[in-house]
Amino acid sequence: MMVRFKYDLRLAVAAYNAGVKPVTTYRGVPPYPETRQYVRQVLHFYELPVEWLPEPARGIHRLVRPDGTFVYMNIQYGPLAGR
């Protein structure tokens, strides 16, 4: 799922719960209450924010965790991955 959804963890988790077709059809997390709750729970367990903050400078990307810490990586994750 991660490869299929270009390392967008949010979409990969949604597809695991609801299936690939609904995620593709809605172009995001489907409006199913169970799926939305599941995605929130999983992201919470990973301590990842629902929204990612990319830092495109020199191929380094930044995300901000809910506790305010920054994580820098060379792989772009999230809704803007692949754009």
Backbone as XML, in Angstrom:
<?xml version="1.0"?>
<chain id="A" units="angstrom">
  <residue number="1" name="MET">
    <atom name="N" x="0.820" y="-1.193" z="0.000"/>
    <atom name="CA" x="0.000" y="0.000" z="0.000"/>
    <atom name="C" x="0.865" y="1.259" z="0.000"/>
  </residue>
  <residue number="2" name="MET">
    <atom name="N" x="1.996" y="1.210" z="0.703"/>
    <atom name="CA" x="2.856" y="2.390" z="0.759"/>
    <atom name="C" x="3.368" y="2.753" z="-0.638"/>
  </residue>
  <residue number="3" name="VAL">
    <atom name="N" x="3.796" y="1.776" z="-1.389"/>
    <atom name="CA" x="4.302" y="2.047" z="-2.735"/>
    <atom name="C" x="3.155" y="2.532" z="-3.628"/>
  </residue>
  <residue number="4" name="ARG">
    <atom name="N" x="2.034" y="1.866" z="-3.535"/>
    <atom name="CA" x="0.880" y="2.225" z="-4.378"/>
    <atom name="C" x="0.444" y="3.669" z="-4.146"/>
  </residue>
  <residue number="5" name="PHE">
    <atom name="N" x="0.498" y="4.128" z="-2.883"/>
    <atom name="CA" x="0.064" y="5.480" z="-2.551"/>
    <atom name="C" x="1.238" y="6.424" z="-2.296"/>
  </residue>
  <residue number="6" name="LYS">
    <atom name="N" x="2.357" y="6.126" z="-2.951"/>
    <atom name="CA" x="3.543" y="6.990" z="-2.953"/>
    <atom name="C" x="3.978" y="7.401" z="-1.549"/>
  </residue>
  <residue number="7" name="TYR">
    <atom name="N" x="3.997" y="6.429" z="-0.645"/>
    <atom name="CA" x="4.490" y="6.612" z="0.728"/>
    <atom name="C" x="3.659" y="7.603" z="1.537"/>
  </residue>
  <residue number="8" name="ASP">
    <atom name="N" x="2.405" y="7.783" z="1.148"/>
    <atom name="CA" x="1.481" y="8.585" z="1.947"/>
    <atom name="C" x="0.865" y="7.630" z="2.972"/>
  </residue>
  <residue number="9" name="LEU">
    <atom name="N" x="1.399" y="7.667" z="4.193"/>
    <atom name="CA" x="0.968" y="6.741" z="5.230"/>
    <atom name="C" x="-0.533" y="6.840" z="5.481"/>
  </residue>
  <residue number="10" name="ARG">
    <atom name="N" x="-1.048" y="8.037" z="5.450"/>
    <atom name="CA" x="-2.470" y="8.257" z="5.698"/>
    <atom name="C" x="-3.322" y="7.486" z="4.681"/>
  </residue>
  <residue number="11" name="LEU">
    <atom name="N" x="-2.964" y="7.588" z="3.406"/>
    <atom name="CA" x="-3.729" y="6.891" z="2.364"/>
    <atom name="C" x="-3.505" y="5.383" z="2.405"/>
  </residue>
  <residue number="12" name="ALA">
    <atom name="N" x="-2.299" y="4.964" z="2.705"/>
    <atom name="CA" x="-2.009" y="3.531" z="2.791"/>
    <atom name="C" x="-2.818" y="2.882" z="3.908"/>
  </residue>
  <residue number="13" name="VAL">
    <atom name="N" x="-2.908" y="3.547" z="5.039"/>
    <atom name="CA" x="-3.682" y="3.022" z="6.171"/>
    <atom name="C" x="-5.172" y="3.016" z="5.825"/>
  </residue>
  <residue number="14" name="ALA">
    <atom name="N" x="-5.644" y="4.064" z="5.173"/>
    <atom name="CA" x="-7.049" y="4.115" z="4.764"/>
    <atom name="C" x="-7.366" y="2.975" z="3.793"/>
  </residue>
  <residue number="15" name="ALA">
    <atom name="N" x="-6.468" y="2.715" z="2.858"/>
    <atom name="CA" x="-6.679" y="1.645" z="1.887"/>
    <atom name="C" x="-6.657" y="0.279" z="2.561"/>
  </residue>
  <residue number="16" name="TYR">
    <atom name="N" x="-5.824" y="0.127" z="3.567"/>
    <atom name="CA" x="-5.791" y="-1.130" z="4.320"/>
    <atom name="C" x="-7.145" y="-1.370" z="4.979"/>
  </residue>
  <residue number="17" name="ASN">
    <atom name="N" x="-7.769" y="-0.310" z="5.478"/>
    <atom name="CA" x="-9.041" y="-0.442" z="6.182"/>
    <atom name="C" x="-10.228" y="-0.520" z="5.218"/>
  </residue>
  <residue number="18" name="ALA">
    <atom name="N" x="-10.303" y="0.395" z="4.265"/>
    <atom name="CA" x="-11.487" y="0.503" z="3.411"/>
    <atom name="C" x="-11.321" y="-0.153" z="2.047"/>
  </residue>
  <residue number="19" name="GLY">
    <atom name="N" x="-10.090" y="-0.389" z="1.638"/>
    <atom name="CA" x="-9.826" y="-0.936" z="0.310"/>
    <atom name="C" x="-9.245" y="0.125" z="-0.604"/>
  </residue>
  <residue number="20" name="VAL">
    <atom name="N" x="-8.565" y="-0.324" z="-1.631"/>
    <atom name="CA" x="-7.894" y="0.581" z="-2.565"/>
    <atom name="C" x="-8.901" y="1.399" z="-3.372"/>
  </residue>
  <residue number="21" name="LYS">
    <atom name="N" x="-9.970" y="0.758" z="-3.821"/>
    <atom name="CA" x="-10.927" y="1.438" z="-4.700"/>
    <atom name="C" x="-11.559" y="2.679" z="-4.053"/>
  </residue>
  <residue number="22" name="PRO">
    <atom name="N" x="-12.052" y="2.612" z="-2.813"/>
    <atom name="CA" x="-12.618" y="3.829" z="-2.216"/>
    <atom name="C" x="-11.601" y="4.958" z="-2.062"/>
  </residue>
  <residue number="23" name="VAL">
    <atom name="N" x="-10.371" y="4.619" z="-1.697"/>
    <atom name="CA" x="-9.340" y="5.657" z="-1.534"/>
    <atom name="C" x="-9.043" y="6.304" z="-2.879"/>
  </residue>
  <residue number="24" name="THR">
    <atom name="N" x="-8.982" y="5.503" z="-3.920"/>
    <atom name="CA" x="-8.745" y="6.032" z="-5.258"/>
    <atom name="C" x="-9.948" y="6.850" z="-5.744"/>
  </residue>
  <residue number="25" name="THR">
    <atom name="N" x="-11.138" y="6.350" z="-5.519"/>
    <atom name="CA" x="-12.353" y="7.037" z="-5.956"/>
    <atom name="C" x="-12.498" y="8.401" z="-5.287"/>
  </residue>
  <residue number="26" name="TYR">
    <atom name="N" x="-12.283" y="8.446" z="-3.982"/>
    <atom name="CA" x="-12.437" y="9.705" z="-3.239"/>
    <atom name="C" x="-11.177" y="10.572" z="-3.281"/>
  </residue>
  <residue number="27" name="ARG">
    <atom name="N" x="-10.109" y="10.046" z="-3.867"/>
    <atom name="CA" x="-8.821" y="10.762" z="-3.942"/>
    <atom name="C" x="-8.361" y="11.218" z="-2.556"/>
  </residue>
  <residue number="28" name="GLY">
    <atom name="N" x="-8.519" y="10.339" z="-1.607"/>
    <atom name="CA" x="-8.139" y="10.620" z="-0.223"/>
    <atom name="C" x="-8.817" y="9.623" z="0.697"/>
  </residue>
  <residue number="29" name="VAL">
    <atom name="N" x="-8.820" y="9.935" z="1.981"/>
    <atom name="CA" x="-9.461" y="9.063" z="2.955"/>
    <atom name="C" x="-10.973" y="9.126" z="2.720"/>
  </residue>
  <residue number="30" name="PRO">
    <atom name="N" x="-11.607" y="7.974" z="2.492"/>
    <atom name="CA" x="-13.051" y="7.974" z="2.241"/>
    <atom name="C" x="-13.819" y="8.525" z="3.446"/>
  </residue>
  <residue number="31" name="PRO">
    <atom name="N" x="-15.016" y="9.037" z="3.214"/>
    <atom name="CA" x="-15.791" y="9.644" z="4.302"/>
    <atom name="C" x="-16.491" y="8.629" z="5.197"/>
  </residue>
  <residue number="32" name="TYR">
    <atom name="N" x="-15.925" y="7.457" z="5.328"/>
    <atom name="CA" x="-16.505" y="6.435" z="6.187"/>
    <atom name="C" x="-16.035" y="6.688" z="7.617"/>
  </residue>
  <residue number="33" name="PRO">
    <atom name="N" x="-16.944" y="6.835" z="8.573"/>
    <atom name="CA" x="-16.541" y="7.117" z="9.960"/>
    <atom name="C" x="-15.540" y="6.089" z="10.512"/>
  </residue>
  <residue number="34" name="GLU">
    <atom name="N" x="-15.774" y="4.805" z="10.226"/>
    <atom name="CA" x="-14.868" y="3.770" z="10.744"/>
    <atom name="C" x="-13.457" y="3.950" z="10.188"/>
  </residue>
  <residue number="35" name="THR">
    <atom name="N" x="-13.355" y="4.240" z="8.893"/>
    <atom name="CA" x="-12.043" y="4.408" z="8.267"/>
    <atom name="C" x="-11.344" y="5.654" z="8.789"/>
  </residue>
  <residue number="36" name="ARG">
    <atom name="N" x="-12.069" y="6.749" z="8.903"/>
    <atom name="CA" x="-11.460" y="7.985" z="9.421"/>
    <atom name="C" x="-10.952" y="7.797" z="10.847"/>
  </residue>
  <residue number="37" name="GLN">
    <atom name="N" x="-11.729" y="7.104" z="11.676"/>
    <atom name="CA" x="-11.297" y="6.842" z="13.054"/>
    <atom name="C" x="-10.071" y="5.935" z="13.058"/>
  </residue>
  <residue number="38" name="TYR">
    <atom name="N" x="-10.066" y="4.926" z="12.197"/>
    <atom name="CA" x="-8.945" y="3.995" z="12.109"/>
    <atom name="C" x="-7.658" y="4.730" z="11.714"/>
  </residue>
  <residue number="39" name="VAL">
    <atom name="N" x="-7.750" y="5.597" z="10.724"/>
    <atom name="CA" x="-6.579" y="6.371" z="10.283"/>
    <atom name="C" x="-6.070" y="7.245" z="11.432"/>
  </residue>
  <residue number="40" name="ARG">
    <atom name="N" x="-6.974" y="7.916" z="12.140"/>
    <atom name="CA" x="-6.559" y="8.752" z="13.281"/>
    <atom name="C" x="-5.855" y="7.921" z="14.341"/>
  </residue>
  <residue number="41" name="GLN">
    <atom name="N" x="-6.410" y="6.740" z="14.637"/>
    <atom name="CA" x="-5.810" y="5.875" z="15.650"/>
    <atom name="C" x="-4.409" y="5.438" z="15.252"/>
  </residue>
  <residue number="42" name="VAL">
    <atom name="N" x="-4.256" y="4.992" z="14.027"/>
    <atom name="CA" x="-2.945" y="4.507" z="13.578"/>
    <atom name="C" x="-1.926" y="5.646" z="13.588"/>
  </residue>
  <residue number="43" name="LEU">
    <atom name="N" x="-2.290" y="6.806" z="13.064"/>
    <atom name="CA" x="-1.354" y="7.930" z="13.064"/>
    <atom name="C" x="-0.999" y="8.341" z="14.490"/>
  </residue>
  <residue number="44" name="HIS">
    <atom name="N" x="-1.951" y="8.231" z="15.387"/>
    <atom name="CA" x="-1.673" y="8.550" z="16.794"/>
    <atom name="C" x="-0.658" y="7.560" z="17.369"/>
  </residue>
  <residue number="45" name="PHE">
    <atom name="N" x="-0.808" y="6.267" z="17.073"/>
    <atom name="CA" x="0.130" y="5.265" z="17.572"/>
    <atom name="C" x="1.539" y="5.490" z="17.038"/>
  </residue>
  <residue number="46" name="TYR">
    <atom name="N" x="1.631" y="5.988" z="15.831"/>
    <atom name="CA" x="2.929" y="6.295" z="15.247"/>
    <atom name="C" x="3.433" y="7.670" z="15.668"/>
  </residue>
  <residue number="47" name="GLU">
    <atom name="N" x="2.612" y="8.389" z="16.409"/>
    <atom name="CA" x="2.911" y="9.754" z="16.830"/>
    <atom name="C" x="3.182" y="10.656" z="15.636"/>
  </residue>
  <residue number="48" name="LEU">
    <atom name="N" x="2.405" y="10.468" z="14.591"/>
    <atom name="CA" x="2.552" y="11.281" z="13.397"/>
    <atom name="C" x="1.351" y="12.196" z="13.265"/>
  </residue>
  <residue number="49" name="PRO">
    <atom name="N" x="1.556" y="13.395" z="12.791"/>
    <atom name="CA" x="0.420" y="14.302" z="12.611"/>
    <atom name="C" x="-0.434" y="13.870" z="11.431"/>
  </residue>
  <residue number="50" name="VAL">
    <atom name="N" x="-1.688" y="14.280" z="11.457"/>
    <atom name="CA" x="-2.571" y="13.978" z="10.336"/>
    <atom name="C" x="-2.105" y="14.752" z="9.103"/>
  </residue>
  <residue number="51" name="GLU">
    <atom name="N" x="-1.636" y="15.966" z="9.296"/>
    <atom name="CA" x="-1.112" y="16.784" z="8.203"/>
    <atom name="C" x="0.411" y="16.796" z="8.267"/>
  </residue>
  <residue number="52" name="TRP">
    <atom name="N" x="1.044" y="16.659" z="7.133"/>
    <atom name="CA" x="2.506" y="16.659" z="7.041"/>
    <atom name="C" x="2.964" y="18.024" z="6.562"/>
  </residue>
  <residue number="53" name="LEU">
    <atom name="N" x="4.131" y="18.453" z="7.030"/>
    <atom name="CA" x="4.697" y="19.717" z="6.591"/>
    <atom name="C" x="5.976" y="19.447" z="5.819"/>
  </residue>
  <residue number="54" name="PRO">
    <atom name="N" x="5.938" y="19.523" z="4.487"/>
    <atom name="CA" x="7.138" y="19.236" z="3.707"/>
    <atom name="C" x="8.124" y="20.400" z="3.738"/>
  </residue>
  <residue number="55" name="GLU">
    <atom name="N" x="9.384" y="20.084" z="3.644"/>
    <atom name="CA" x="10.466" y="21.067" z="3.557"/>
    <atom name="C" x="11.272" y="20.676" z="2.317"/>
  </residue>
  <residue number="56" name="PRO">
    <atom name="N" x="10.947" y="21.229" z="1.137"/>
    <atom name="CA" x="11.517" y="20.728" z="-0.102"/>
    <atom name="C" x="12.976" y="21.104" z="-0.365"/>
  </residue>
  <residue number="57" name="ALA">
    <atom name="N" x="13.577" y="21.929" z="0.468"/>
    <atom name="CA" x="14.942" y="22.386" z="0.206"/>
    <atom name="C" x="15.928" y="21.226" z="0.162"/>
  </residue>
  <residue number="58" name="ARG">
    <atom name="N" x="16.642" y="21.106" z="-0.945"/>
    <atom name="CA" x="17.707" y="20.120" z="-1.139"/>
    <atom name="C" x="17.266" y="18.683" z="-0.877"/>
  </residue>
  <residue number="59" name="GLY">
    <atom name="N" x="16.009" y="18.366" z="-1.130"/>
    <atom name="CA" x="15.543" y="16.994" z="-0.971"/>
    <atom name="C" x="15.332" y="16.570" z="0.470"/>
  </residue>
  <residue number="60" name="ILE">
    <atom name="N" x="15.367" y="17.499" z="1.408"/>
    <atom name="CA" x="15.120" y="17.186" z="2.810"/>
    <atom name="C" x="13.693" y="17.604" z="3.137"/>
  </residue>
  <residue number="61" name="HIS">
    <atom name="N" x="12.965" y="16.714" z="3.778"/>
    <atom name="CA" x="11.573" y="16.970" z="4.105"/>
    <atom name="C" x="11.386" y="16.956" z="5.618"/>
  </residue>
  <residue number="62" name="ARG">
    <atom name="N" x="10.498" y="17.806" z="6.094"/>
    <atom name="CA" x="10.280" y="17.955" z="7.528"/>
    <atom name="C" x="8.843" y="17.612" z="7.864"/>
  </residue>
  <residue number="63" name="LEU">
    <atom name="N" x="8.660" y="16.931" z="9.004"/>
    <atom name="CA" x="7.329" y="16.787" z="9.554"/>
    <atom name="C" x="7.401" y="17.197" z="11.018"/>
  </residue>
  <residue number="64" name="VAL">
    <atom name="N" x="6.294" y="17.678" z="11.517"/>
    <atom name="CA" x="6.223" y="18.124" z="12.903"/>
    <atom name="C" x="5.323" y="17.153" z="13.647"/>
  </residue>
  <residue number="65" name="ARG">
    <atom name="N" x="5.854" y="16.548" z="14.692"/>
    <atom name="CA" x="5.071" y="15.631" z="15.509"/>
    <atom name="C" x="4.136" y="16.425" z="16.413"/>
  </residue>
  <residue number="66" name="PRO">
    <atom name="N" x="3.096" y="15.783" z="16.929"/>
    <atom name="CA" x="2.153" y="16.490" z="17.799"/>
    <atom name="C" x="2.804" y="17.120" z="19.032"/>
  </residue>
  <residue number="67" name="ASP">
    <atom name="N" x="3.917" y="16.550" z="19.492"/>
    <atom name="CA" x="4.590" y="17.127" z="20.665"/>
    <atom name="C" x="5.492" y="18.299" z="20.296"/>
  </residue>
  <residue number="68" name="GLY">
    <atom name="N" x="5.520" y="18.665" z="19.014"/>
    <atom name="CA" x="6.293" y="19.819" z="18.569"/>
    <atom name="C" x="7.692" y="19.498" z="18.071"/>
  </residue>
  <residue number="69" name="THR">
    <atom name="N" x="8.123" y="18.253" z="18.160"/>
    <atom name="CA" x="9.456" y="17.904" z="17.664"/>
    <atom name="C" x="9.429" y="17.790" z="16.146"/>
  </residue>
  <residue number="70" name="PHE">
    <atom name="N" x="10.567" y="18.058" z="15.535"/>
    <atom name="CA" x="10.709" y="17.981" z="14.088"/>
    <atom name="C" x="11.425" y="16.691" z="13.726"/>
  </residue>
  <residue number="71" name="VAL">
    <atom name="N" x="11.022" y="16.097" z="12.622"/>
    <atom name="CA" x="11.706" y="14.932" z="12.072"/>
    <atom name="C" x="12.051" y="15.287" z="10.636"/>
  </residue>
  <residue number="72" name="TYR">
    <atom name="N" x="13.328" y="15.139" z="10.287"/>
    <atom name="CA" x="13.786" y="15.414" z="8.933"/>
    <atom name="C" x="14.137" y="14.100" z="8.255"/>
  </residue>
  <residue number="73" name="MET">
    <atom name="N" x="13.783" y="13.986" z="6.970"/>
    <atom name="CA" x="14.073" y="12.767" z="6.233"/>
    <atom name="C" x="14.285" y="13.106" z="4.759"/>
  </residue>
  <residue number="74" name="ASN">
    <atom name="N" x="14.871" y="12.173" z="4.046"/>
    <atom name="CA" x="15.090" y="12.401" z="2.624"/>
    <atom name="C" x="14.035" y="11.749" z="1.748"/>
  </residue>
  <residue number="75" name="ILE">
    <atom name="N" x="13.005" y="11.201" z="2.354"/>
    <atom name="CA" x="11.892" y="10.596" z="1.621"/>
    <atom name="C" x="10.669" y="11.454" z="1.882"/>
  </residue>
  <residue number="76" name="GLN">
    <atom name="N" x="10.009" y="11.910" z="0.831"/>
    <atom name="CA" x="8.837" y="12.745" z="1.003"/>
    <atom name="C" x="7.621" y="11.868" z="1.309"/>
  </residue>
  <residue number="77" name="TYR">
    <atom name="N" x="7.014" y="12.103" z="2.452"/>
    <atom name="CA" x="5.813" y="11.381" z="2.867"/>
    <atom name="C" x="4.645" y="12.340" z="2.834"/>
  </residue>
  <residue number="78" name="GLY">
    <atom name="N" x="3.459" y="11.800" z="2.866"/>
    <atom name="CA" x="2.276" y="12.610" z="3.053"/>
    <atom name="C" x="1.577" y="12.970" z="1.769"/>
  </residue>
  <residue number="79" name="PRO">
    <atom name="N" x="0.573" y="13.853" z="1.889"/>
    <atom name="CA" x="-0.287" y="14.179" z="0.760"/>
    <atom name="C" x="0.443" y="14.822" z="-0.412"/>
  </residue>
  <residue number="80" name="LEU">
    <atom name="N" x="1.576" y="15.431" z="-0.190"/>
    <atom name="CA" x="2.285" y="16.105" z="-1.274"/>
    <atom name="C" x="3.327" y="15.207" z="-1.931"/>
  </residue>
  <residue number="81" name="ALA">
    <atom name="N" x="3.466" y="13.974" z="-1.479"/>
    <atom name="CA" x="4.466" y="13.072" z="-2.040"/>
    <atom name="C" x="4.199" y="12.861" z="-3.529"/>
  </residue>
  <residue number="82" name="GLY">
    <atom name="N" x="5.240" y="12.921" z="-4.304"/>
    <atom name="CA" x="5.136" y="12.667" z="-5.724"/>
    <atom name="C" x="4.672" y="13.848" z="-6.567"/>
  </residue>
  <residue number="83" name="ARG">
    <atom name="N" x="4.424" y="14.990" z="-5.949"/>
    <atom name="CA" x="3.969" y="16.166" z="-6.717"/>
    <atom name="C" x="5.137" y="16.986" z="-7.169"/>
  </residue>
</chain>
